[in-house]
Every structure is written in C-alpha cells, then in structure tokens.
Amino acid sequence: CLWWCIKMKAILLVTLLMTNTASASTMPTDANGINEAASRQPVPNFQAAQSAGYIVTARYAADIRHYYARYGIRVLRDLGAQHFELQLDQDPGLVKLQEIAATTKGAISAIQENQTYLSF
C-alpha cells in the first residue's frame, strides 16, 4: 500500500506540472516573455486627481475679484469663515497666485490648491 500511495502522488505531481507548463506555454507573450493579456490590464491609480481650482483665505470676495479678475473668474463661492472656492478661466498656477496674494497687504492671506480625487 505504501508503494502504491507514493506512485499515485508521483503521477499526480507530474500531471500537475505538465498541466501548468502547457497552460503557461499557450499564453501569448512578447519578446521579453511578458504575458500580453496581463500587461493590458488597467493599473489603478490611487492618486489620480484633477485641479478643482483654489481655496483662498481673504477678508472679502471683492478682494479676490480685484486681484484675480485678469485671469477670468469662473467660480467664486463663499465657503464661510473667510474661505472662498476660486476657479479661473486662465490658470497661471499656484506660485503666481501666491505671489499676487503676497502683494495684497493682508487682503488675501493664503491660497492653496483644491483637488478633486478621481479614484480611491
């Protein structure tokens, strides 16, 4: 009985190895041996985000309109506590907007990017 059990295990092992080898060899691969089907699978991007404008800390919405009107204000929404959502038609970038905020003598005290995350 012991020899029969060993023989059956050996046959089973050989069968499994041959099955794995046969199925692996039928998968299409490129010149580097990479499975083409696996490489076409989308890879989730957990940090994909798009700019949703800026969050501005200012005394009044009129201050924001005065200093940033040249870029075409698309959205200016009061979020409360002197915070405003700002979206511009022509976005000069955060650095330029911060430079402008620095020249406002405290009317605009801070500006930061507001991002909308596309996936999580």
Secondary structure as GFF3:
##gff-version 3
##sequence-region A 1 120
A	DSSP	alpha_helix	2	26	.	.	.	ID=ss1
A	DSSP	alpha_helix	36	39	.	.	.	ID=ss2
A	DSSP	beta_strand	49	58	.	.	.	ID=ss3
A	DSSP	alpha_helix	61	68	.	.	.	ID=ss4
A	DSSP	three_ten_helix	69	71	.	.	.	ID=ss5
A	DSSP	beta_strand	73	80	.	.	.	ID=ss6
A	DSSP	beta_strand	83	88	.	.	.	ID=ss7
A	DSSP	alpha_helix	94	102	.	.	.	ID=ss8
A	DSSP	beta_strand	108	117	.	.	.	ID=ss9
###
